[in-house]
Amino acid sequence: MYKILLVDDHTLVRNGFRLILESHEQLSIVGEAGDGVEALELLDKSETPDLIITDLKMKEMSGITLIHKVKVKYPEIDVAVLSMIEDNNTVAEAFRAGAVGFLSKNSDYDELVQGIFNILQGKRYISMEIGLSLLDHFQLNSPIYIDKEAIFHRYDISERELTVLELISRGFTNAEIADQIFLSKRTVEGHRQQLIDKTKTKNTADLVRFAFENKLLQ
């Protein structure tokens, strides 16, 4: 059973997220706090969680400050962000502070749950929407020559798969990609899965992150 502490200054958000998480028998909410100060007080006197999920903008103590303080005093506890604030600088600041995940409040149910389980299993996670924004920022601000032949050889990725990867990174669905490159939707789904298998990533969001970090795309 994974133990989670929720930190958000909106009670409705905490209640809604509690319902989502407690629908899974492996997850248990061991505490709720309305800000960073209250969260630290709970940590001092209650059951230690495996994961803290925190908002960023709160009155008494920001999420970034909370992450810093938790990682100093309780380095064994992971912290993930759940926020509407998704600008690239804030995302980077959260990870520098020690966050292991950044989840968007705009994410759908499946992505939120998948992201949380990835984090609980020791992986880092960024919501797809945020990952695409980071990729766009990287493309605009860091033009780098990519040796595609070296990429093909290193990851055994075909030119067709790289084309599919580029379209995935731009947010196109399988059906939209199929229309653009004149393939069946099933074939595109196969290429997507092959890319995930070859790069040893867990899902599409992780694939986009991998492409960003390993410069698979220009």
C-alpha positions, 0 to 999 in steps of 0.5 A: 500500500502506497501512502500519499499526502495531499497539499493544496489550498483548495479543499474541493481539489483535495477532495476530488483528488482523494476520490481519484486516488482512493479508487485504487486499492494500492493507494492510501491518503494518509493526510491532507494539508492546505499549505506547506506549513501545515504539511510540514507540521503533519510530517512531524507528527503523523505517518510518513508518506511515500509521496507528497503531491503538492500544488505550487501557489499557496498562501503560507508556503509555496510548493517550491519552498515545501519541496526544498524543506522536505528534501532537506529534512525528509530526503526519503520522501518523494515529492511531485507537483500537481498544478495549473502553473506549467511554464517551463521555468517553473517546471525546471525550478520544481525539479531543481528543488527536488521534485520527481514529477510534474503533473498538470491539473489539465491531465485526464484521469488515466494520465494522472493515475499512470503518472502517480504510479510511475513516480511511486515505482521510482521513475520521474514523470512529466505530464504529456502537455508539459513535456510537449511544451518543454520540447517546443521550447527546446526546439525554438531555443536550442537549434542543434544539428542532429545526425539522423544516421547515427540515431537510426543505428544507435536505437535501430529506428527506421526513417518511418518511425522517426517521422511518426515520432516527430508527429507524435511530439507535435501532438497528433493522434494515431488517426491524424498521423495515419492521414498525414503519411498515408498509413493505416491507423493500426500501422501507426499504432504499431510504429508507436509501440515499436518506438516505445519498445526500442527506447525502453520507455513506458508510454507516449509521454515518456517517449517524448521526454526520452526524445527531448533528452536524447536529441532524437528530434530537431 
